């Protein structure tokens, strides 16, 4: 029993250690790129650090930048737990922004009720949008990566259509949502606070940050304390074994993609109501969903870990602007650092996928082996719970 506990602790510790090593290697590669480009890496990392911690206002902006990718990362992590690769987080995020604008601009409701209606409606439509990919996967075997990429582009062009319909004269943006729909916490921080908080709330901190933390707690509870969470993880670990155990894997795939889509749409609706207040014509993807993939991978798909990885990536992205202003360093170097971190983080995941495929092929030999593997699935889920705790 003691050996099993020690083994679980070592597994959890090794994940954290590997994540730290991946971050350090990413920063090392970034330093090498800075040297090659003719910049001082020490000065570069100093400005990167100061870009976040130089003032309370910068810290607030880092949180604002991190909030949407924490939620898209959470949505992606939820799908990963069911063995699904939700490449549609970007499109689901866009659906959330569209619904937020249409509701916030067109409906005339009281201040508290209007954002609630926008959030609920965006999550419902986002769930339906995500469920489409789950349905075609469960019923027709079409891989979710293919279907979600297509759905991303549908959402992309639909946003541009909406913006053209509600565009301000001589502008590439829509009109703003009504003031009743906005969820920014304080617009007059200088009058309300003194000192640290006066500067901190000069950044547009909004309710989306609090909603993101609540969403993380709810997702953690669903995955670790409910029958639904157990069934979703069982399907993710071994679909054939879970079906033999009486779980309808097709339905769980649809449910997982629906919940994932709802969370990613939640990111979009809070971004519009709390920060941008309008929509802009898109010339390329905004990358909130794709950054969510990176956040999820760095957190090893752990809902709690998503908060920290999201803050890390959000801070890097915001501080990259300071690096560009102070030293003239191209913003692409930040993307190189993030990409390298994800590359090293993904290496053990690749081996886990290969191992799962080999195990899945062995399961096809007969029902007896599948039943044995169901007990293996139970053990894996229990170990996963204890690691996350």
JOQUIUR-V562233 format. One record per backbone hydrogen bond with DSSP energy under -0.5 kcal/mol. NH is the residue of the N-H (numbers start at 1). CO is the residue of the C=O. Records with the same first field share a line. If there is no record, write none. Layout:
BEGIN
NH=CO, CO
END
This chain:
BEGIN
5=1
6=2
7=3
8=4
9=5
10=6
11=7
12=8
13=9
14=10
15=11
16=12
17=13
18=14
19=15
20=16
21=17
22=18
23=19
24=20
25=21
26=22
27=23
28=24
29=25
30=26
31=27
32=28
33=29
34=30
35=31
36=32
37=33
38=35
39=34
41=39
44=40
45=41
46=42
47=43
48=44
49=45
50=46
51=47
52=49
53=49
54=50
59=55
60=56
61=57
62=58
63=59
64=60
65=61
66=62
67=63
68=64
69=65
70=66
71=67
72=68
73=69
74=70
75=71
76=72
77=73
78=74
79=75
80=76
81=77
82=78, 79
83=80
84=79
86=84
87=85
89=86
92=88
93=89
94=90
95=91
96=92
97=93
98=94
99=95
100=96
101=97
102=98
103=99
104=100
105=101
106=102
107=103
109=107
114=110
115=111, 180
116=112
117=113
118=114
119=115
120=116
121=117
122=118
123=119
124=120
125=121
126=122
127=123
128=124
129=125
130=126
131=127
132=128
133=129
134=130
135=131
136=132
137=133
138=134
139=135
140=136
141=137
142=136
146=143
147=143
148=144
149=145
150=146
151=147
152=148
153=149
154=150
155=151
156=152
157=153
158=154
159=155
160=156
161=157
162=158
163=159
164=160
165=161
166=162
167=164
168=173
171=168
174=279
175=166
177=277
178=104
181=178
182=178, 179
183=273
185=205
186=205
191=188
192=188
193=189
197=194
199=195, 196
200=196
201=197
202=199
203=200
205=203
207=183
209=206
210=206
211=207
212=208
213=209
214=210
215=211
216=212
217=213
218=214
219=215
220=216
221=217
222=218
223=219
224=220
225=221
226=222
229=222
230=226
231=227
232=228
233=229
234=230
235=231
236=232
237=233
238=234
242=238
243=239
244=240
245=241
246=243
247=242
249=247
252=248
253=249
254=250
255=251
256=252
257=253
258=254
259=255
260=256
261=257
262=258
263=259
264=260
265=261
266=262
267=263
268=264
269=265
270=266
271=267
272=268
273=269
274=270
275=271
276=271
277=272
281=172
291=287
292=288
293=289
294=290
295=291
296=292
297=293
298=294
299=295
300=297
301=296
302=299
303=301
306=302
307=303, 304
308=304
309=305
310=306
311=307
312=308
313=309
314=310
315=311
316=312
317=313
318=314
319=315
320=316
321=317, 318
322=318
323=319
324=320
325=321
326=322
327=323
328=323, 324
329=323
333=330
334=331
335=331
336=332
337=333
338=334
339=335
340=336
341=337
342=338
343=339
344=340
345=341
346=342
347=343
349=345
350=346
351=347
352=348
353=349
354=350
355=351
356=352
357=353
358=354
359=355
360=356
361=357
362=358
363=359
364=360, 361
365=362
366=363
370=366
371=367
372=368
373=369
374=370
375=371
376=372
377=373
378=374
379=375
380=376
381=377
382=378
383=379
384=380
385=381
386=382
387=383
388=384
389=385
END
